Amino acid sequence: RLCALAPQSHFVFKPRPMSELASEPEPAKATPEPEEAAGAAAEPGPDNAASAEPAAAGEAAPEEESTAEFTPVVQLNDVEVTSGEEGEEVVFGMRGKLYRFGETLLDKGTGKKTWSERGVGEFKVLRDSDSQRQRFLMRQEKTLKLILNSAADPRIMLIPSKSNDKCWVWSCFDFSEGELVEEVLQFKCPSVEDAAKFKAAFEQSLADMTKLLEGADGAENPEADEAAAALENLTTTEEGASGGSEEGK
């Protein structure tokens, strides 16, 4: 009914059959002139140049090195660290475990004493190059904490452990914590053979200190011996005066 009311001049779409569309020839494509094609190949654009270079070389483009310099906010100066062992010679060294016989923190004040581990490290016998005095020193591995700092006192007695053939026990005055404290210590060697070496080096250090303190290791000096003998024969003025008065009587 609406189509009947439409004016007669209105355009009416009529579909064409598929056979007519298939038979129509395709439009010809525009081909560039030979000179234009050669110019386009000779003068590539920025996109073509960027993609052509890596493809031609077959390698990735080299990375540019940064030359920027940054000034640190805080300047750190080199600090010389001293261990306290400068000027000393290591006479003997052995790695082992050190134990201490005493009260623990839980048993403090109770009088109950047990063996507690103090650390693992290298036991050293150090000798001072000037005074020739020797001491025993040991630091804990990794942390380098001082766990033994004792003079080689000739009064120290080294005794074997009753429970282990690789251990030696002794009593000494330790200064590793900044205070002179009497401690009972035990050193565990890696093997029984090492325990024998430890005993020999420990006792040799005590023997050297005994000679040093007694003056037996000094060189012979005849003049000093004569002076010492002369001093022994000298008498004081009072003794001489009393002796003379007695002779006069």
Contacts in CASP RR format, 6 or more apart in sequence:
PFRMAT RR
TARGET T0000
AUTHOR 0000-0000-0000
METHOD contacts of the structure
MODEL  1
RLCALAPQSHFVFKPRPMSELASEPEPAKATPEPEEAAGAAAEPGPDNAA
SAEPAAAGEAAPEEESTAEFTPVVQLNDVEVTSGEEGEEVVFGMRGKLYR
FGETLLDKGTGKKTWSERGVGEFKVLRDSDSQRQRFLMRQEKTLKLILNS
AADPRIMLIPSKSNDKCWVWSCFDFSEGELVEEVLQFKCPSVEDAAKFKA
AFEQSLADMTKLLEGADGAENPEADEAAAALENLTTTEEGASGGSEEGK
32 40 0 8 1.000
44 52 0 8 1.000
53 61 0 8 1.000
54 60 0 8 1.000
54 61 0 8 1.000
85 126 0 8 1.000
85 137 0 8 1.000
87 128 0 8 1.000
87 129 0 8 1.000
87 130 0 8 1.000
88 126 0 8 1.000
88 127 0 8 1.000
88 128 0 8 1.000
88 129 0 8 1.000
89 126 0 8 1.000
89 127 0 8 1.000
89 129 0 8 1.000
90 124 0 8 1.000
90 125 0 8 1.000
90 126 0 8 1.000
91 125 0 8 1.000
91 126 0 8 1.000
91 127 0 8 1.000
91 134 0 8 1.000
91 201 0 8 1.000
91 205 0 8 1.000
92 124 0 8 1.000
92 125 0 8 1.000
92 201 0 8 1.000
92 205 0 8 1.000
93 122 0 8 1.000
93 123 0 8 1.000
93 124 0 8 1.000
93 125 0 8 1.000
93 201 0 8 1.000
94 122 0 8 1.000
94 123 0 8 1.000
94 189 0 8 1.000
94 190 0 8 1.000
94 194 0 8 1.000
94 197 0 8 1.000
94 198 0 8 1.000
94 201 0 8 1.000
95 120 0 8 1.000
95 121 0 8 1.000
95 122 0 8 1.000
95 123 0 8 1.000
95 190 0 8 1.000
96 120 0 8 1.000
96 121 0 8 1.000
96 122 0 8 1.000
96 123 0 8 1.000
96 187 0 8 1.000
96 188 0 8 1.000
96 189 0 8 1.000
96 190 0 8 1.000
97 117 0 8 1.000
97 119 0 8 1.000
97 120 0 8 1.000
97 121 0 8 1.000
97 187 0 8 1.000
97 188 0 8 1.000
98 117 0 8 1.000
98 118 0 8 1.000
98 119 0 8 1.000
98 120 0 8 1.000
98 121 0 8 1.000
98 123 0 8 1.000
98 138 0 8 1.000
98 147 0 8 1.000
98 148 0 8 1.000
98 185 0 8 1.000
98 186 0 8 1.000
98 187 0 8 1.000
98 188 0 8 1.000
99 115 0 8 1.000
99 116 0 8 1.000
99 117 0 8 1.000
99 118 0 8 1.000
99 167 0 8 1.000
99 185 0 8 1.000
99 186 0 8 1.000
99 187 0 8 1.000
99 188 0 8 1.000
100 115 0 8 1.000
100 116 0 8 1.000
100 118 0 8 1.000
100 183 0 8 1.000
100 184 0 8 1.000
100 185 0 8 1.000
100 186 0 8 1.000
101 113 0 8 1.000
101 114 0 8 1.000
101 115 0 8 1.000
101 183 0 8 1.000
101 184 0 8 1.000
101 185 0 8 1.000
101 186 0 8 1.000
102 113 0 8 1.000
102 114 0 8 1.000
102 115 0 8 1.000
102 116 0 8 1.000
102 184 0 8 1.000
103 109 0 8 1.000
103 110 0 8 1.000
103 111 0 8 1.000
103 112 0 8 1.000
103 113 0 8 1.000
104 114 0 8 1.000
104 116 0 8 1.000
107 113 0 8 1.000
107 114 0 8 1.000
115 186 0 8 1.000
118 140 0 8 1.000
118 147 0 8 1.000
118 148 0 8 1.000
118 185 0 8 1.000
119 140 0 8 1.000
119 141 0 8 1.000
119 147 0 8 1.000
120 140 0 8 1.000
120 141 0 8 1.000
121 138 0 8 1.000
121 139 0 8 1.000
121 140 0 8 1.000
121 141 0 8 1.000
122 138 0 8 1.000
122 139 0 8 1.000
123 136 0 8 1.000
123 137 0 8 1.000
123 138 0 8 1.000
123 148 0 8 1.000
123 187 0 8 1.000
123 198 0 8 1.000
124 136 0 8 1.000
124 137 0 8 1.000
124 138 0 8 1.000
125 134 0 8 1.000
125 135 0 8 1.000
125 136 0 8 1.000
125 152 0 8 1.000
125 201 0 8 1.000
125 202 0 8 1.000
125 205 0 8 1.000
126 134 0 8 1.000
126 135 0 8 1.000
126 136 0 8 1.000
126 137 0 8 1.000
127 133 0 8 1.000
127 134 0 8 1.000
127 208 0 8 1.000
128 134 0 8 1.000
132 208 0 8 1.000
132 212 0 8 1.000
132 217 0 8 1.000
133 151 0 8 1.000
133 152 0 8 1.000
133 209 0 8 1.000
133 212 0 8 1.000
134 151 0 8 1.000
134 152 0 8 1.000
134 205 0 8 1.000
134 208 0 8 1.000
134 209 0 8 1.000
135 149 0 8 1.000
135 150 0 8 1.000
135 151 0 8 1.000
135 152 0 8 1.000
136 148 0 8 1.000
136 149 0 8 1.000
136 150 0 8 1.000
136 151 0 8 1.000
136 152 0 8 1.000
136 172 0 8 1.000
136 202 0 8 1.000
136 205 0 8 1.000
137 146 0 8 1.000
137 148 0 8 1.000
137 149 0 8 1.000
137 150 0 8 1.000
138 146 0 8 1.000
138 147 0 8 1.000
138 148 0 8 1.000
139 145 0 8 1.000
139 146 0 8 1.000
139 147 0 8 1.000
140 146 0 8 1.000
140 147 0 8 1.000
146 176 0 8 1.000
146 177 0 8 1.000
147 176 0 8 1.000
148 174 0 8 1.000
148 176 0 8 1.000
148 185 0 8 1.000
149 174 0 8 1.000
149 175 0 8 1.000
149 176 0 8 1.000
150 172 0 8 1.000
150 173 0 8 1.000
150 174 0 8 1.000
150 175 0 8 1.000
150 176 0 8 1.000
151 172 0 8 1.000
151 173 0 8 1.000
152 205 0 8 1.000
152 206 0 8 1.000
152 208 0 8 1.000
152 209 0 8 1.000
153 172 0 8 1.000
153 173 0 8 1.000
153 206 0 8 1.000
153 209 0 8 1.000
154 206 0 8 1.000
154 207 0 8 1.000
154 209 0 8 1.000
154 210 0 8 1.000
154 213 0 8 1.000
156 170 0 8 1.000
156 171 0 8 1.000
156 172 0 8 1.000
156 206 0 8 1.000
157 170 0 8 1.000
157 171 0 8 1.000
158 168 0 8 1.000
158 169 0 8 1.000
158 170 0 8 1.000
158 199 0 8 1.000
158 202 0 8 1.000
158 203 0 8 1.000
158 206 0 8 1.000
159 168 0 8 1.000
159 169 0 8 1.000
159 170 0 8 1.000
160 167 0 8 1.000
160 168 0 8 1.000
160 169 0 8 1.000
161 167 0 8 1.000
161 168 0 8 1.000
161 169 0 8 1.000
161 186 0 8 1.000
164 188 0 8 1.000
165 192 0 8 1.000
165 195 0 8 1.000
166 188 0 8 1.000
166 189 0 8 1.000
166 190 0 8 1.000
166 191 0 8 1.000
166 192 0 8 1.000
166 194 0 8 1.000
166 195 0 8 1.000
167 186 0 8 1.000
167 187 0 8 1.000
167 188 0 8 1.000
167 189 0 8 1.000
167 195 0 8 1.000
168 186 0 8 1.000
168 187 0 8 1.000
168 189 0 8 1.000
168 195 0 8 1.000
168 198 0 8 1.000
168 199 0 8 1.000
168 202 0 8 1.000
169 184 0 8 1.000
169 185 0 8 1.000
169 186 0 8 1.000
170 184 0 8 1.000
170 185 0 8 1.000
170 202 0 8 1.000
171 182 0 8 1.000
171 183 0 8 1.000
171 184 0 8 1.000
171 185 0 8 1.000
172 182 0 8 1.000
172 183 0 8 1.000
172 185 0 8 1.000
173 180 0 8 1.000
173 181 0 8 1.000
173 182 0 8 1.000
173 183 0 8 1.000
174 180 0 8 1.000
174 181 0 8 1.000
174 182 0 8 1.000
174 183 0 8 1.000
174 185 0 8 1.000
175 181 0 8 1.000
187 198 0 8 1.000
189 195 0 8 1.000
189 197 0 8 1.000
189 198 0 8 1.000
208 217 0 8 1.000
211 217 0 8 1.000
END
